[in-house]
Amino acid sequence: MTINDAIIDGIENDIKEILFAYLKAESFTNTAKEKEAEKFFLDYFSKIPYFKNTPDSFGAYPIDNDVFDRSVSYAFLKGEGKDTVVFVHHNDVVSVEDFKLLKDFAFSPDELKEELLKIKDTLGENAQKDLTDDTFLFGRGVCDMKGGGSIQIALLKRYSELKNFKGNIVLIAVPDEENLSAGMRSAVKLLYELKEKHQLNYRIMINSEPHQRKDFSQGIFSEGSVGKLMPFVYVRGALAHAGKVFEGLNPLNIMSCIVRKTELNMRFSDIVKGETSPPPTWLYLRDGKNKYDVSMPLSVKGCFSILTLHQTPQSILEEVKYICAEAFDEVIKDMNKSHVEFTGITKIPYKKLPWETKVANFSELYQEAKEKYGKKFTEKYSNKMDELSHKFKYNEISMIEANFDLIELIYEYIDDVSPRIIYGLIPPYYPNTSNINFDSLDTEIKNISEELNKFTKEQFDQTYTKEYFYTGISDLSYTGIVNGQEIISALRLSMPLYGKLYDIPVDTIEKISMPCINIGPWGKDFHKLTERVFNEDLYIRTPRILNHAVCLILNNK
């Protein structure tokens, strides 16, 4: 038996033991229960001889000013040399509301299976087959992503039992991935501190998010991760009674046009090396009314999600501005056309409507109020920001609500009451990242997917394809950033909450920048009642692929 065989032999038992215990830590995202996953992690490594007997080899790295006192959990295996592989996974999970009467079984795969069999006829055909064939493990978090996390933990435990391990492994388990990635944004700082303290050479970061398959016979390795931006649009109209529609301008009319021009608009989809990002979709839309009356609303607000492969905040904002102006022009044209028809029938003298297209970035609106009211405005704005920061910290307000509260405050100091569109960005921001962004890569990294595919073909008669971007959004976005200072400049101008309620450690990301790859098990129905992970991947294939990747990158045979 080789060393590699010894490392892997029987590891499926370790993975199952770790996973079933990890699941019991019901770490719902953006709640205090995320601390339960942290506790499990620390308890587990405290019992492993290497970590128990090596100072500072594992611990919890606190997230600054976190209302739930969450931390990044980490374990550090120091071997020979400077070359280092970073394992990362997130330990938060989404809620179990969709489990309804099965909530009590959501984190107990064996019991959940028995309950799902009782109602299998209500499940989709594919889920029924996977359940009855017993080829997949069902449960909240088994797939996204404590399954992959358990594989990483099991491997690190076994590596720690070896003598003369060549290279180093840093394993980080982060909270909040399903929300704002507060965990990963703090983990970047931890990685930098470890790098400086131990003079580490980060070769690659390996995530183990689940992957989806169109073809059963083909797995996927992802050498990067899609970016995400959330533009907001605030439309200020002109009030009028519903019986006097041409005396006002309904912001719902303008916003509806903007939504139609952006929803699923492929102009926002990047294409890189044959891969494309999904088109945008709207996530939030509200008018400014808080009670019914017969007037049209004064304002409408909303935001939508854009996934990127190479576009920047600057390029996205330019496109948003163009579409807003285009929509405004079209609405004014349509209104005047209707007005002509209306006055022709009613014999009222026609007069062209007074509306003009006005579109401004958030920073322009802010500057307008500042120039007019100076200190009176800035003090009020600062106090409002402090108030919103406190409310957000204690979950009394969402990031989206806080953003529009600020816009409404600014408008109290705007003398120009004519209709206008304001646009900008709402957190979070995920940079797009890919190994193709690196000018030069070592051969082991450049060819990693191809080498792993050779391994999977030989070992499992299974093909794995390579993609340049993981499109499910992941913490790998924070492994590298292109033109970081330009991006920060755009965020400061267009993101009202940047620097107070939200921040990105761009300088630190640039200092720890490294290639990345996602190597995870095959999963289905993420975030649904029928969330599940392929047993063979979970217990057999993925741990062996991960181990082979470590051997290749650290040249550790």
C-alpha positions in Angstrom: 0.0 0.0 0.0 1.4 3.4 -1.0 1.2 6.5 1.2 -1.6 7.9 -1.0 -3.5 4.7 -0.6 -3.1 4.9 3.2 -4.3 8.5 3.2 -7.5 7.6 1.3 -8.2 4.1 2.6 -11.5 4.2 4.6 -11.8 7.9 4.3 -15.5 7.6 3.5 -16.2 6.6 7.1 -14.4 9.8 8.3 -16.4 11.9 5.8 -19.7 10.5 6.9 -18.9 10.9 10.6 -17.8 14.5 10.1 -20.7 15.4 7.8 -23.5 14.0 10.0 -22.0 15.9 13.0 -21.4 19.1 11.0 -25.1 19.0 9.8 -26.3 19.0 13.4 -24.8 22.5 13.8 -27.8 24.2 12.3 -25.9 27.2 11.1 -28.5 29.3 9.3 -27.0 32.1 7.4 -27.0 35.6 9.0 -28.0 34.3 12.4 -26.4 33.6 15.7 -26.7 29.9 15.0 -23.7 30.1 12.6 -21.6 30.0 15.8 -22.7 26.3 16.1 -20.7 25.4 13.0 -17.7 27.3 14.4 -18.0 25.4 17.7 -18.1 22.0 15.8 -15.0 22.9 13.8 -13.0 23.9 16.9 -14.1 20.9 18.9 -13.2 18.6 16.1 -9.6 19.9 15.6 -9.0 20.1 19.3 -9.1 16.3 19.5 -6.6 15.7 16.6 -3.1 15.2 18.1 -1.2 17.5 15.7 -3.6 20.4 16.2 -4.0 19.7 19.9 -0.3 19.8 20.5 0.7 22.6 18.1 0.2 26.1 19.3 -1.8 28.4 16.9 -2.5 25.6 14.5 -6.2 26.2 14.6 -8.6 28.7 15.9 -11.3 31.4 15.2 -10.5 34.6 13.5 -13.2 37.2 14.5 -15.1 39.2 12.0 -14.9 42.9 13.0 -18.0 44.5 14.5 -20.1 41.5 13.8 -23.4 41.5 15.7 -23.5 37.7 15.9 -19.8 37.6 17.0 -19.0 35.2 14.1 -15.5 34.2 13.2 -13.6 32.5 10.4 -12.7 29.0 11.6 -9.2 27.8 10.4 -6.7 25.0 10.8 -3.1 25.3 9.6 -0.9 22.3 8.9 2.8 23.5 8.7 4.9 21.1 6.7 8.2 21.5 4.9 8.8 24.5 2.7 6.8 27.6 1.8 4.4 26.2 -0.9 0.8 26.2 0.4 -2.6 25.0 -0.7 -5.6 26.8 0.8 -8.8 24.8 1.3 -12.0 26.9 1.7 -15.6 26.1 2.3 -18.6 27.9 3.8 -20.4 26.5 6.8 -23.6 28.5 6.7 -26.8 27.0 5.2 -30.1 28.5 4.0 -33.3 28.2 5.9 -35.6 25.1 6.0 -38.9 26.8 5.5 -39.6 24.8 2.4 -39.3 21.6 4.4 -42.7 22.4 6.1 -43.6 19.4 8.3 -40.2 17.8 7.7 -38.2 20.6 9.3 -37.3 18.4 12.2 -35.6 16.0 9.8 -33.8 18.5 7.6 -30.4 17.9 9.2 -30.7 14.1 9.7 -30.2 12.4 6.3 -31.2 8.9 7.4 -34.5 10.0 9.0 -35.2 12.5 6.2 -34.9 9.7 3.7 -37.5 7.6 5.4 -39.9 10.6 5.6 -39.3 11.5 1.9 -40.1 8.0 0.9 -43.5 8.4 2.4 -44.3 11.4 0.2 -42.1 10.5 -2.8 -45.1 10.8 -5.2 -45.2 14.5 -4.5 -41.5 14.9 -5.6 -40.2 15.5 -9.1 -39.5 12.4 -11.2 -35.7 12.9 -11.0 -35.7 13.4 -7.2 -38.0 10.3 -6.8 -35.5 8.1 -8.8 -32.4 9.4 -6.9 -34.3 8.7 -3.6 -35.4 5.2 -4.4 -32.2 4.2 -6.1 -30.3 5.4 -2.9 -27.6 7.0 -5.0 -27.9 10.5 -3.4 -27.8 11.7 0.1 -30.6 14.1 0.9 -30.6 16.9 3.5 -30.1 20.6 4.1 -26.4 21.4 3.7 -25.3 17.9 2.6 -24.8 19.5 -0.9 -24.4 23.2 -0.3 -21.9 22.8 1.2 -21.0 20.8 4.3 -20.4 17.8 2.1 -17.4 19.4 0.4 -16.3 20.9 3.7 -16.3 17.5 5.4 -14.1 16.1 2.6 -11.6 18.9 3.2 -11.6 18.3 7.0 -11.2 14.6 6.6 -8.2 15.0 4.3 -6.5 17.6 6.6 -6.9 15.2 9.6 -5.1 12.5 7.6 -2.4 14.8 6.4 -1.7 15.8 9.9 -0.9 12.2 10.8 1.9 12.0 8.2 5.6 12.7 9.0 7.6 15.0 6.8 4.6 16.4 4.9 5.9 18.5 2.1 4.2 21.9 1.9 1.5 23.5 4.0 -2.3 23.4 4.1 -4.5 26.2 5.3 -8.2 25.2 5.8 -10.7 28.0 6.3 -14.4 27.6 7.0 -16.3 30.8 6.5 -19.8 32.0 7.6 -22.1 34.3 5.7 -21.4 33.0 2.2 -25.2 32.8 1.5 -25.6 36.5 2.5 -22.8 39.1 2.1 -19.6 37.0 2.4 -18.6 38.7 5.6 -16.7 35.6 6.4 -14.6 35.4 3.3 -13.9 39.2 3.3 -12.4 38.7 6.8 -10.7 35.4 5.8 -8.6 37.4 3.3 -7.1 39.3 6.2 -6.4 36.1 8.0 -4.7 34.6 5.0 -2.5 37.7 4.7 -1.4 37.5 8.3 -0.6 33.8 8.0 1.3 34.5 4.8 3.4 37.2 6.5 4.0 35.3 9.7 5.1 32.0 8.1 6.4 33.3 4.8 3.9 31.2 2.8 3.8 30.9 -0.9 0.1 30.5 -1.8 0.0 28.2 -4.8 -3.8 27.8 -5.2 -7.1 28.1 -3.4 -9.4 25.0 -3.7 -13.1 25.4 -3.0 -15.4 22.4 -2.8 -18.7 23.8 -3.8 -21.0 21.3 -5.4 -21.2 21.3 -9.2 -24.2 20.5 -11.4 -24.2 18.3 -14.4 -26.0 18.3 -17.7 -24.5 14.9 -18.5 -24.2 12.2 -15.9 -20.9 11.1 -17.3 -19.2 14.5 -17.0 -18.1 16.3 -13.9 -16.8 19.9 -13.9 -13.8 21.7 -12.5 -14.1 25.5 -12.3 -11.0 27.6 -12.6 -12.6 30.9 -11.5 -15.9 32.3 -10.2 -18.5 34.7 -11.7 -18.7 38.2 -10.3 -21.9 39.9 -9.1 -23.1 43.5 -9.1 -26.5 44.8 -7.9 -27.4 48.1 -9.6 -30.2 50.1 -8.0 -32.6 52.5 -9.7 -34.6 55.2 -8.0 -37.2 57.0 -10.0 -38.7 60.3 -8.8 -41.9 61.3 -10.5 -44.3 64.2 -10.3 -47.5 63.8 -8.2 -50.9 64.1 -9.7 -54.4 62.9 -9.0 -55.4 59.7 -10.9 -58.0 61.8 -12.7 -55.4 64.3 -13.8 -52.8 62.0 -15.2 -51.2 64.4 -17.7 -50.5 66.9 -14.9 -48.0 64.4 -13.3 -45.5 61.8 -14.3 -46.0 58.4 -12.9 -42.6 56.9 -11.9 -44.1 53.4 -12.2 -44.3 54.0 -16.0 -40.6 54.8 -16.2 -39.5 52.0 -13.9 -41.6 49.5 -15.8 -39.9 50.4 -19.0 -36.5 50.1 -17.3 -37.4 46.7 -15.9 -38.5 45.4 -19.3 -35.2 46.7 -20.9 -33.0 45.0 -18.3 -34.7 41.8 -17.2 -32.9 38.9 -19.0 -31.2 41.4 -21.3 -28.3 39.6 -22.9 -26.5 42.9 -23.4 -25.4 42.5 -19.8 -24.1 39.0 -20.3 -20.4 38.6 -20.7 -18.9 36.0 -23.1 -15.4 34.7 -22.3 -13.9 31.8 -24.2 -17.2 30.4 -25.1 -18.7 30.8 -21.6 -21.5 33.3 -20.9 -23.0 34.7 -17.7 -26.7 34.4 -17.1 -28.6 37.6 -18.0 -29.8 39.9 -15.2 -33.0 39.6 -13.1 -34.7 42.0 -10.8 -34.7 41.1 -7.1 -36.6 44.0 -5.5 -39.2 46.6 -6.6 -41.3 48.9 -4.5 -43.2 52.2 -4.9 -42.8 54.9 -2.3 -46.4 54.7 -1.0 -47.0 53.5 2.6 -50.8 53.8 2.3 -53.5 53.9 -0.4 -54.7 57.2 -1.9 -55.8 58.3 -5.4 -52.6 59.9 -6.3 -49.9 58.3 -8.4 -46.7 57.4 -6.3 -44.0 60.0 -6.0 -41.2 57.5 -6.2 -40.3 53.9 -7.2 -37.2 52.0 -6.2 -35.7 48.7 -7.1 -32.5 46.7 -7.8 -31.4 43.9 -10.0 -28.6 41.3 -10.0 -26.0 41.2 -12.8 -23.4 38.4 -13.0 -20.2 39.2 -14.7 -17.2 37.4 -16.3 -15.1 40.4 -17.2 -17.2 43.5 -16.9 -16.4 46.1 -14.2 -18.7 48.3 -12.1 -17.7 51.2 -14.4 -18.9 49.5 -17.5 -22.1 48.1 -16.0 -23.0 51.6 -14.6 -22.5 53.2 -18.0 -24.9 50.7 -19.5 -27.5 51.2 -16.7 -27.3 55.0 -17.3 -27.8 54.5 -21.0 -30.9 52.3 -20.5 -32.4 54.7 -17.9 -32.1 57.6 -20.3 -33.5 55.5 -23.2 -36.5 54.5 -21.0 -37.1 58.0 -19.9 -37.1 59.3 -23.5 -39.5 56.6 -24.6 -42.0 57.3 -21.7 -42.0 61.0 -22.5 -42.6 60.3 -26.2 -45.5 57.9 -25.4 -47.0 60.3 -22.9 -47.0 63.2 -25.5 -48.5 60.8 -28.0 -51.3 59.9 -25.6 -51.8 63.5 -24.7 -52.3 64.5 -28.3 -55.0 61.8 -28.7 -56.7 62.8 -25.4 -56.8 66.5 -26.2 -58.0 65.8 -29.7 -61.0 64.0 -28.4 -61.8 66.3 -25.4 -61.2 69.5 -27.5 -58.8 70.7 -24.8 -56.0 72.9 -26.3 -52.9 70.8 -26.7 -49.7 71.8 -25.0 -46.6 69.7 -25.1 -45.9 68.1 -21.7 -43.0 69.8 -19.7 -41.1 66.6 -18.8 -37.4 66.2 -19.8 -35.1 63.3 -19.4 -32.9 63.6 -16.3 -30.6 60.8 -15.1 -27.9 61.1 -12.4 -25.5 58.9 -10.5 -25.8 58.7 -6.7 -22.7 60.8 -6.3 -24.1 63.6 -8.4 -27.3 63.7 -6.3 -25.2 63.8 -3.1 -23.0 66.6 -4.4 -26.0 68.6 -5.4 -27.4 68.5 -1.9 -23.9 69.2 -0.4 -23.3 72.3 -2.6 -26.6 73.8 -1.7 -26.9 73.0 2.0 -23.3 72.3 3.0 -22.6 71.4 6.7 -26.4 71.3 7.5 -26.8 68.5 5.0 -23.5 66.6 5.6 -24.2 66.4 9.4 -27.7 65.1 8.8 -26.4 62.6 6.3 -23.7 61.4 8.7 -26.2 61.0 11.5 -28.5 59.1 9.2 -25.7 56.8 8.1 -24.8 56.1 11.8 -28.5 55.3 12.5 -28.8 52.9 9.5 -25.5 51.3 10.5 -26.8 50.5 13.9 -30.1 49.2 12.6 -28.3 47.0 10.0 -26.0 45.6 12.6 -28.9 44.4 14.7 -30.9 43.1 11.7 -33.5 45.9 12.0 -33.1 46.9 8.4 -31.8 45.3 5.2 -29.0 46.6 3.0 -31.5 47.5 0.3 -33.8 49.4 2.7 -30.8 51.3 4.2 -29.7 52.3 0.7 -33.0 53.8 -0.3 -33.5 55.5 3.1 -30.3 57.4 2.3 -31.6 58.4 -1.1 -34.9 59.6 0.4 -32.9 61.7 3.0 -30.8 63.3 0.2 -34.0 64.3 -1.6 -35.1 66.4 1.4 -32.2 68.7 0.5 -32.8 68.7 -3.3 -34.5 71.8 -4.5 -35.0 70.6 -8.1 -38.2 68.6 -7.8 -38.6 67.7 -11.5 -38.7 64.0 -12.4 -35.4 62.3 -12.4 -33.7 58.8 -12.3 -30.9 58.1 -9.8 -28.8 55.0 -10.2 -25.9 53.3 -8.3 -24.9 50.1 -6.6 -26.0 48.2 -3.6 -23.8 45.7 -1.7 -22.5 43.1 -2.0 -19.9 43.2 -4.8 -18.3 40.0 -6.0 -15.3 40.5 -8.3 -15.1 38.2 -11.2 -12.0 36.1 -11.1 -10.4 33.4 -13.3 -7.0 31.8 -13.7 -7.0 33.3 -17.2 -6.4 36.6 -15.6 -3.0 35.6 -14.4 -0.2 36.5 -16.9 2.0 33.5 -16.0 1.2 30.3 -14.1 3.4 27.5 -13.0 2.8 24.4 -15.2 1.2 22.5 -12.3 -1.4 25.2 -11.9 -1.9 25.9 -15.6 -2.6 22.3 -16.4 -4.3 21.3 -13.2 -7.7 20.5 -14.7 -6.3 18.5 -17.5 -4.1 16.5 -15.1 -7.0 15.8 -12.8 -9.1 14.7 -15.8 -6.4 12.2 -16.7 -6.6 10.9 -13.1 -10.4 10.7 -13.1 -10.4 8.8 -16.4 -7.9 6.3 -15.1 -9.4 5.8 -11.7 -13.1 6.1 -12.3 -13.6 6.1 -16.1 -15.1 9.5 -15.6 -14.5 12.7 -17.7 -14.3 16.1 -16.1 -14.6 19.2 -18.2 -13.0 22.6 -17.4 -14.9 25.9 -17.1 -13.3 29.2 -16.5 -16.0 30.5 -14.2 -18.2 28.9 -11.5 -21.5 30.6 -12.1 -23.2 29.7 -8.8 -21.4 32.7 -7.1 -18.8 31.7 -4.6 -16.2 33.0 -2.1 -13.5 32.3 -4.7 -14.3 35.8 -6.0 -12.1 37.1 -3.3 -9.0 35.2 -4.3 -8.0 37.9 -6.9 -9.0 41.2 -8.3 -8.2 43.0 -11.6 -7.8 46.8 -11.5 -8.7 46.9 -7.9 -8.2 50.6 -7.3 -10.4 51.6 -10.2 -13.1 49.3 -8.9 -12.9 50.9 -5.4 -13.1 54.3 -6.9 -16.3 53.3 -8.8 -17.8 51.8 -5.6 -17.1 54.9 -3.6 -18.9 57.1 -6.2 -21.9 54.8 -6.8 -22.4 52.7 -3.7 -23.9 54.9 -0.8 -23.2 52.2 1.8 -19.6 51.6 0.9 -17.2 52.3 3.7 -19.8 52.3 6.5 -22.1 49.3 6.3 -20.0 47.4 3.7 -16.3 47.2 2.7 -14.0 45.1 0.6 -10.3 44.7 1.5 -9.1 45.2 -2.0 -5.5 46.0 -1.0 -5.3 42.7 1.0 -6.9 40.7 -1.8 -4.2 41.9 -4.1 -1.5 40.9 -1.6 -2.8 37.3 -1.2 -3.9 37.0 -4.9 -3.7 33.4 -6.1 -5.2 31.1 -8.7 -8.2 29.0 -7.7 -10.2 25.9 -8.6 -13.5 24.4 -7.5 -13.4 20.7 -6.9 -16.6 19.6 -5.4 -19.1 16.7 -5.5 -22.1 16.5 -7.9 -25.2 17.9 -6.3 -28.8 18.8 -7.2 -31.5 21.1 -6.1 -29.4 23.5 -4.0 -31.6 25.4 -1.4 -34.6 23.2 -2.1 -36.4 20.4 -0.1 -34.8 17.9 -2.4 -31.2 19.2 -1.9 -28.9 16.2 -2.4 -25.4 15.1 -3.1 -24.1 12.1 -5.2 -22.9 9.5 -2.7 -20.1 8.2 -4.9 -18.7 11.7 -5.4 -19.1 12.5 -1.7 -17.4 9.5 -0.3 -15.2 8.1 -3.1 -14.3 10.3 -6.0 -14.0 13.8 -4.8 -11.7 13.1 -1.8 -9.4 11.2 -4.1 -9.4 14.0 -6.7 -8.7 16.6 -4.0 -5.9 14.5 -2.7 -4.4 14.1 -6.1 -4.6 17.9 -6.7 -2.7 18.5 -3.4 0.0 16.0 -4.5 0.4 17.6 -7.9 0.6 21.2 -6.6 2.9 20.5 -3.6 4.8 17.9 -5.5 4.1 15.8 -2.4 4.2 12.1 -3.3 
